[in-house]
Amino acid sequence: MRYLDGHPATERGQAWRLGRPARREACGIITFALATLACTAPAAAQTRSARSPLVTAIAGNTERFVLAPDISATYDTNVLRASDARLAGSKDNIRVDPGVAVRLNRIFGRTRVSLAGRAGYDFNSRFKQLNNARIDLGTGIDTGVGSLCHIGGDARVQIQQFELDELDVNQGGSLHIQTYGVDAGCDRPAGISPLGSVAYRKLSSDRRALFNYDVLTYTAGLAYARPSLGELTLTGSRSKIDRYNIAQVLGFEDNTVTDRIELALSRSVSPRLRGRLGGGYLHANPRRPGVPSFGGFSFDGEITYLPIPRFAVLASASRDAQSQAGFNASYTIVDSYLARVSYTITQRSAVDATFTQTRRRFRGEDPRLSIARGGDLTRNISAGYTLDIRQTLRAGVRVGHRWRDSQNSLFDYDSTSVTVSLGARF
């Protein structure tokens, strides 16, 4: 299932499939604010799917309930994400973010129910207009159908401060994101099996209501599994980006229909090397007059390598058609790349370093609605250290630098940040 949004993700590759065990194994405990945790995939004997009629719950495999209060403080040299040409003077700020994270997992027969998320509030030292709630909560359910198949659904709600590098003005605002999905499929150890999903995503903000949008995505495909090959998946999807408020200003609709066909191979070459490599064709067809369409190669891949048990290397790359909510563009072609290394020093401490690069090409900008940007390239590099002071208490520190080069130099900026965090776990 693919969601089209304008927020990188940051979050890229960490799909919220809370209702069922993902094809890729998830691992680790709840992440305390901005502290990256190193984790190791559990043994295969402990990860049998809840869909199987042979599954037996083993005490200790999955914690039923975790409550984790935490607090973090971030010093940022350019919290407004503005160049000196846009805003002269000092732009540094300290943000304090107390909150609490929760995770709940229950299995009832062949049905798995999950809930996970965090709620907190941002307090800013200088720019009080940026004070805002920060909530991210997701829930899901998955149940077996027959001996090998399943059907599930999930929902996620996010409330946070609007990303200022997406705005033309240096003012705060609240961003609300709602995501809902239903998916079904069969996990055959060998042979062909069908899969399909429907996803709906709605984004709204009080600062840029004109650019609010929703996305409806349909996906269907076939998966072929063979122990010596891995899993080969052929999928087709159609998404519609609907910027429904634009018609009130321009007098015509601003929708974009995106079609994609992709062939992907997922395989564990060895206990130390596993990955997914996918490629296909992407076509974006805007309905707004005068906006050019896009047709070309798309890709989506991720590789994880563990040269030794304590050291892990992750690399990923993707190309997608997305929408932006902070300024006017009918759609955006986004190329994202990520590289991360992590090392577990001891049983109580770990370090990691991450580099990301995102290139965006905007289509359908209208100078009547916002300042044209053309395109931009954003890079981010960061490193972090975490220490388990006690079994239930974790501290962390993270240092990062972020910079953007835009075709319109008005939107260039760079920023350095330092974050310290402390979290408990019950």
C-alpha positions as CSV (number, residue, x, y, z in Angstrom):
1,M,0.0,0.0,0.0
2,R,1.4,3.4,-1.0
3,Y,0.4,6.7,0.4
4,L,1.1,9.9,-1.5
5,D,2.1,12.8,0.7
6,G,4.6,15.6,0.7
7,H,6.5,14.5,3.8
8,P,9.6,12.4,3.2
9,A,10.0,10.4,5.6
10,T,11.2,10.7,6.8
11,E,9.8,8.1,7.5
12,R,10.4,6.4,4.3
13,G,10.1,2.6,4.4
14,Q,8.4,2.5,7.9
15,A,4.9,1.7,6.8
16,W,2.3,1.8,9.5
17,R,0.9,-1.7,9.1
18,L,-0.1,-2.0,12.8
19,G,-2.9,-4.4,12.2
20,R,-0.8,-7.3,10.9
21,P,2.8,-8.6,10.9
22,A,4.5,-6.9,7.9
23,R,6.3,-8.9,5.2
24,R,9.4,-7.1,6.4
25,E,10.0,-7.9,10.1
26,A,9.7,-5.0,12.5
27,C,11.9,-4.8,15.6
28,G,12.8,-2.7,18.6
29,I,11.0,-0.9,21.4
30,I,9.2,2.4,21.2
31,T,11.5,5.1,20.0
32,F,12.0,7.9,22.5
33,A,11.9,11.4,21.1
34,L,14.3,11.7,18.2
35,A,16.6,9.0,19.6
36,T,17.3,6.3,17.0
37,L,17.3,2.7,18.4
38,A,19.4,-0.1,17.0
39,C,17.6,-3.5,16.9
40,T,18.1,-7.0,15.7
41,A,15.4,-9.1,13.9
42,P,14.0,-11.9,16.1
43,A,14.6,-15.5,15.3
44,A,12.3,-17.0,12.7
45,A,10.9,-19.4,15.2
46,Q,9.4,-16.5,17.2
47,T,7.8,-14.7,14.3
48,R,5.2,-17.1,13.0
49,S,2.2,-15.3,11.6
50,A,-0.9,-14.9,13.6
51,R,-2.8,-15.9,10.4
52,S,-1.6,-19.5,10.6
53,P,-4.0,-21.9,12.2
54,L,-0.9,-23.6,13.8
55,V,0.2,-20.5,15.6
56,T,0.5,-20.7,19.4
57,A,1.1,-17.5,21.4
58,I,4.4,-17.8,23.3
59,A,4.8,-15.6,26.4
60,G,7.4,-12.9,25.9
61,N,7.4,-12.9,22.1
62,T,5.5,-9.5,22.0
63,E,4.9,-7.2,24.9
64,R,1.2,-6.7,25.3
65,F,1.5,-3.2,26.7
66,V,4.2,-0.6,26.9
67,L,3.9,2.9,28.4
68,A,6.9,5.2,27.8
69,P,6.9,8.8,29.0
70,D,9.7,10.9,27.6
71,I,11.0,14.4,27.2
72,S,13.4,16.0,24.6
73,A,15.0,19.4,24.1
74,T,16.2,20.6,20.7
75,Y,18.4,23.6,19.9
76,D,18.0,24.6,16.3
77,T,20.0,27.4,14.6
78,N,17.3,28.0,12.0
79,V,14.0,26.8,13.2
80,L,12.1,29.0,10.8
81,R,13.8,27.3,7.8
82,A,14.4,30.7,6.2
83,S,17.3,32.2,4.3
84,D,18.7,35.6,5.2
85,A,17.1,37.0,2.1
86,R,13.7,36.1,3.4
87,L,14.3,36.9,7.1
88,A,17.3,38.7,8.4
89,G,18.6,38.2,12.0
90,S,18.9,35.4,14.4
91,K,16.5,32.4,13.9
92,D,17.7,30.1,16.6
93,N,15.3,28.5,19.1
94,I,15.0,25.8,21.8
95,R,12.0,23.4,21.7
96,V,11.1,21.3,24.6
97,D,8.8,18.4,23.9
98,P,7.4,16.3,26.8
99,G,5.1,13.4,25.8
100,V,4.1,9.8,26.4
101,A,4.3,6.9,24.0
102,V,2.1,3.8,24.2
103,R,2.0,0.4,22.4
104,L,-0.6,-2.3,22.8
105,N,-0.6,-5.7,21.1
106,R,-3.2,-8.4,21.7
107,I,-3.9,-11.7,19.9
108,F,-7.4,-13.2,20.1
109,G,-7.2,-16.6,18.3
110,R,-6.2,-15.7,14.8
111,T,-7.0,-12.0,15.1
112,R,-4.3,-9.5,16.0
113,V,-5.2,-6.0,17.4
114,S,-2.6,-3.3,17.7
115,L,-2.4,0.3,18.9
116,A,0.8,2.4,19.0
117,G,1.6,6.1,19.1
118,R,2.8,9.1,21.0
119,A,1.2,12.3,22.3
120,G,3.2,15.4,23.3
121,Y,3.4,19.2,23.1
122,D,6.0,21.5,21.7
123,F,7.1,24.5,23.8
124,N,9.4,27.0,22.1
125,S,11.6,29.4,23.8
126,R,11.5,32.3,21.2
127,F,8.9,31.7,18.6
128,K,5.8,31.1,20.7
129,Q,3.6,30.9,17.6
130,L,5.2,27.5,16.9
131,N,3.8,26.0,20.1
132,N,1.6,23.1,19.1
133,A,0.4,19.6,20.0
134,R,2.3,16.7,18.5
135,I,0.2,13.6,18.2
136,D,0.8,10.4,16.2
137,L,-1.6,7.5,16.9
138,G,-2.3,4.4,14.8
139,T,-4.4,1.3,15.3
140,G,-5.0,-1.8,13.2
141,I,-6.7,-5.2,13.1
142,D,-5.8,-8.3,11.1
143,T,-7.5,-11.7,11.0
144,G,-7.0,-14.9,9.2
145,V,-9.2,-16.2,6.5
146,G,-8.8,-19.8,5.6
147,S,-5.5,-21.5,6.2
148,L,-3.2,-19.0,4.4
149,C,-5.1,-15.7,3.8
150,H,-5.9,-12.6,5.8
151,I,-7.8,-9.4,5.8
152,G,-7.0,-6.3,7.8
153,G,-7.5,-2.6,8.3
154,D,-5.7,0.2,9.9
155,A,-6.1,3.9,10.8
156,R,-3.6,6.7,11.7
157,V,-4.1,10.2,12.9
158,Q,-1.3,12.8,13.1
159,I,-1.4,16.4,14.5
160,Q,1.7,18.5,14.4
161,Q,3.3,21.8,13.7
162,F,3.3,22.6,10.0
163,E,6.8,22.1,8.5
164,L,8.0,25.7,8.0
165,D,10.2,24.9,5.0
166,E,7.0,24.2,3.1
167,L,5.5,27.6,3.8
168,D,6.0,31.0,2.1
169,V,5.5,32.8,5.4
170,N,7.3,32.3,8.7
171,Q,4.3,31.7,10.9
172,G,3.1,28.7,12.8
173,G,0.2,26.4,11.9
174,S,-1.3,23.1,12.7
175,L,-1.2,20.2,10.3
176,H,-3.8,17.3,10.5
177,I,-3.3,14.0,8.6
178,Q,-5.7,11.1,8.6
179,T,-4.9,7.8,7.0
180,Y,-7.2,4.8,6.6
181,G,-6.5,1.5,4.8
182,V,-7.9,-2.0,4.1
183,D,-5.8,-4.8,2.7
184,A,-6.1,-8.5,1.9
185,G,-3.8,-11.2,0.7
186,C,-2.4,-14.7,1.0
187,D,1.0,-15.7,2.3
188,R,1.8,-18.9,0.5
189,P,5.3,-20.3,1.2
190,A,5.5,-21.3,-2.5
191,G,3.3,-20.5,-5.5
192,I,1.1,-17.7,-6.6
193,S,-1.1,-15.6,-4.3
194,P,-3.2,-12.5,-4.8
195,L,-3.0,-9.2,-2.9
196,G,-4.9,-6.0,-2.9
197,S,-5.5,-2.8,-0.8
198,V,-7.4,0.4,-0.7
199,A,-6.0,3.5,1.1
200,Y,-7.3,6.9,1.8
201,R,-5.3,9.9,3.1
202,K,-6.5,13.4,4.0
203,L,-4.3,16.3,4.8
204,S,-5.6,19.7,6.1
205,S,-4.1,22.7,7.8
206,D,-5.2,26.0,9.2
207,R,-2.3,27.9,7.6
208,R,-2.7,26.7,4.0
209,A,-6.3,25.5,3.8
210,L,-6.3,26.4,0.1
211,F,-3.9,23.6,-0.6
212,N,-5.6,20.9,1.4
213,Y,-5.8,17.6,-0.4
214,D,-6.9,14.0,-0.2
215,V,-5.6,10.9,-1.9
216,L,-7.4,7.7,-2.8
217,T,-5.3,4.7,-3.9
218,Y,-6.3,1.3,-5.2
219,T,-3.7,-1.5,-5.5
220,A,-3.9,-5.0,-6.8
221,G,-1.3,-7.6,-7.8
222,L,0.1,-11.1,-7.7
223,A,2.9,-12.5,-5.6
224,Y,5.0,-15.5,-6.6
225,A,7.0,-17.2,-3.8
226,R,9.7,-19.8,-4.1
227,P,12.3,-20.6,-1.4
228,S,15.2,-20.5,-3.8
229,L,14.1,-17.2,-5.3
230,G,12.3,-15.2,-2.7
231,E,9.1,-13.4,-3.4
232,L,8.4,-11.7,-6.8
233,T,5.5,-9.3,-6.8
234,L,3.8,-7.6,-9.7
235,T,1.4,-4.8,-8.7
236,G,-0.6,-2.1,-10.4
237,S,-2.0,0.9,-8.6
238,R,-4.1,4.0,-9.4
239,S,-4.1,7.1,-7.1
240,K,-6.1,10.3,-7.4
241,I,-4.7,13.5,-5.7
242,D,-7.7,15.8,-5.2
243,R,-6.8,19.5,-4.2
244,Y,-10.5,20.2,-3.7
245,N,-10.2,23.9,-2.5
246,I,-8.4,25.1,-5.6
247,A,-11.5,25.3,-7.7
248,Q,-13.0,28.0,-5.4
249,V,-10.1,30.3,-6.4
250,L,-9.2,29.4,-10.0
251,G,-12.6,28.2,-11.2
252,F,-11.5,24.7,-12.3
253,E,-10.5,21.5,-10.6
254,D,-6.9,20.6,-9.8
255,N,-6.7,16.8,-9.7
256,T,-3.9,14.4,-10.7
257,V,-4.4,10.7,-11.5
258,T,-1.3,8.6,-11.0
259,D,-0.9,5.1,-12.5
260,R,1.9,2.8,-11.6
261,I,3.0,-0.7,-12.5
262,E,5.9,-2.3,-10.6
263,L,7.8,-5.5,-10.5
264,A,9.7,-6.2,-7.2
265,L,11.8,-8.9,-5.8
266,S,12.1,-9.4,-2.0
267,R,14.8,-11.9,-0.8
268,S,16.9,-12.8,2.1
269,V,20.2,-13.8,0.5
270,S,21.6,-14.8,3.9
271,P,21.0,-14.1,7.6
272,R,23.3,-11.0,7.0
273,L,21.8,-9.7,3.7
274,R,18.2,-9.1,2.8
275,G,16.5,-6.6,0.6
276,R,13.8,-5.6,-1.8
277,L,14.4,-4.2,-5.3
278,G,11.6,-2.9,-7.4
279,G,11.2,-1.0,-10.7
280,G,8.4,-0.1,-13.0
281,Y,6.6,2.7,-14.9
282,L,5.0,5.8,-13.4
283,H,2.6,8.1,-15.2
284,A,1.1,11.2,-13.7
285,N,-1.8,12.8,-15.6
286,P,-2.9,16.2,-14.2
287,R,-6.5,17.4,-15.0
288,R,-5.6,21.0,-14.6
289,P,-5.2,22.8,-17.9
290,G,-1.7,23.7,-19.0
291,V,0.1,21.4,-16.5
292,P,2.4,18.9,-18.2
293,S,2.1,15.2,-17.5
294,F,4.9,12.9,-16.4
295,G,5.8,9.5,-17.6
296,G,9.0,7.6,-16.8
297,F,10.9,5.0,-14.8
298,S,10.0,4.5,-11.1
299,F,12.0,2.6,-8.5
300,D,11.7,1.5,-4.9
301,G,14.3,-0.5,-3.2
302,E,15.9,-1.2,0.2
303,I,18.9,-3.3,1.3
304,T,20.0,-4.3,4.8
305,Y,23.4,-5.7,5.4
306,L,24.8,-6.9,8.7
307,P,28.5,-7.7,8.3
308,I,28.6,-8.5,12.0
309,P,25.7,-8.9,14.4
310,R,26.4,-5.5,16.1
311,F,26.8,-3.5,12.9
312,A,24.1,-2.8,10.4
313,V,24.0,-0.9,7.1
314,L,20.7,0.2,5.4
315,A,20.3,1.8,2.0
316,S,17.1,2.8,0.2
317,A,16.0,4.7,-2.9
318,S,12.6,5.6,-4.4
319,R,10.8,7.7,-7.0
320,D,7.2,8.8,-6.5
321,A,4.6,11.3,-7.5
322,Q,3.3,13.2,-4.5
323,S,1.3,16.3,-3.4
324,Q,2.4,19.2,-1.3
325,A,0.2,21.1,1.2
326,G,2.4,24.1,1.9
327,F,2.5,25.8,-1.5
328,N,0.9,25.5,-4.9
329,A,1.9,22.6,-7.1
330,S,-0.5,20.2,-8.8
331,Y,1.9,17.3,-8.1
332,T,5.6,16.7,-7.4
333,I,8.1,14.1,-8.6
334,V,10.2,13.1,-5.7
335,D,13.5,11.1,-5.7
336,S,14.5,10.0,-2.2
337,Y,17.7,8.3,-1.1
338,L,18.8,7.2,2.4
339,A,21.9,5.6,3.9
340,R,22.2,4.6,7.6
341,V,24.7,2.8,9.6
342,S,24.3,1.7,13.2
343,Y,26.6,0.0,15.7
344,T,25.7,-1.6,19.1
345,I,28.6,-0.8,21.3
346,T,27.4,-2.7,24.3
347,Q,24.1,-4.2,25.5
348,R,23.3,-0.8,26.9
349,S,24.6,1.7,24.3
350,A,24.5,2.2,20.5
351,V,25.5,4.8,17.9
352,D,24.1,5.5,14.4
353,A,24.6,7.9,11.5
354,T,22.1,8.8,8.7
355,F,22.3,10.6,5.4
356,T,19.2,11.5,3.3
357,Q,18.8,13.3,0.0
358,T,15.5,14.4,-1.5
359,R,15.1,16.0,-4.9
360,R,11.7,17.5,-5.9
361,R,10.4,18.7,-9.2
362,F,7.2,20.7,-9.0
363,R,4.6,20.6,-11.7
364,G,1.7,23.0,-12.0
365,E,2.9,26.0,-9.9
366,D,0.7,29.1,-10.2
367,P,2.3,32.4,-9.2
368,R,-1.2,33.8,-8.4
369,L,-1.3,31.4,-5.4
370,S,2.2,31.2,-4.2
371,I,5.8,32.0,-5.1
372,A,7.2,29.6,-7.7
373,R,10.0,27.3,-6.6
374,G,10.7,25.2,-9.7
375,G,12.4,22.4,-7.7
376,D,14.9,21.9,-4.9
377,L,17.4,19.5,-3.4
378,T,17.5,18.9,0.4
379,R,20.2,17.0,2.2
380,N,20.3,15.9,5.9
381,I,23.1,14.3,7.9
382,S,22.8,13.3,11.5
383,A,24.4,11.1,14.1
384,G,23.1,9.9,17.4
385,Y,24.1,8.0,20.6
386,T,21.7,6.2,23.0
387,L,22.4,4.8,26.5
388,D,20.2,2.6,28.7
389,I,21.0,4.1,32.1
390,R,18.7,1.4,33.6
391,Q,16.5,-1.3,32.1
392,T,13.6,1.2,32.1
393,L,15.5,4.4,31.5
394,R,17.1,5.5,28.2
395,A,19.0,8.7,27.4
396,G,20.0,9.9,23.9
397,V,21.8,12.8,22.1
398,R,21.5,13.6,18.3
399,V,23.4,16.1,16.2
400,G,22.2,17.0,12.7
401,H,22.7,19.4,9.8
402,R,20.2,20.1,7.1
403,W,20.5,22.3,4.0
404,R,18.5,23.0,0.9
405,D,19.4,24.3,-2.6
406,S,16.4,25.6,-4.5
407,Q,16.0,26.8,-8.1
408,N,14.5,29.9,-6.5
409,S,17.4,30.9,-4.1
410,L,14.8,32.7,-1.9
411,F,14.0,29.3,-0.4
412,D,17.6,28.2,0.2
413,Y,18.4,27.6,3.9
414,D,20.7,25.6,6.2
415,S,20.1,24.5,9.8
416,T,22.1,22.7,12.6
417,S,20.3,21.1,15.5
418,V,21.3,19.3,18.7
419,T,18.7,17.1,20.6
420,V,19.0,15.5,24.0
421,S,16.3,13.1,25.2
422,L,15.3,11.1,28.2
423,G,12.7,8.4,28.3
424,A,11.3,5.8,30.7
425,R,9.6,2.6,29.9
426,F,7.0,0.6,31.9
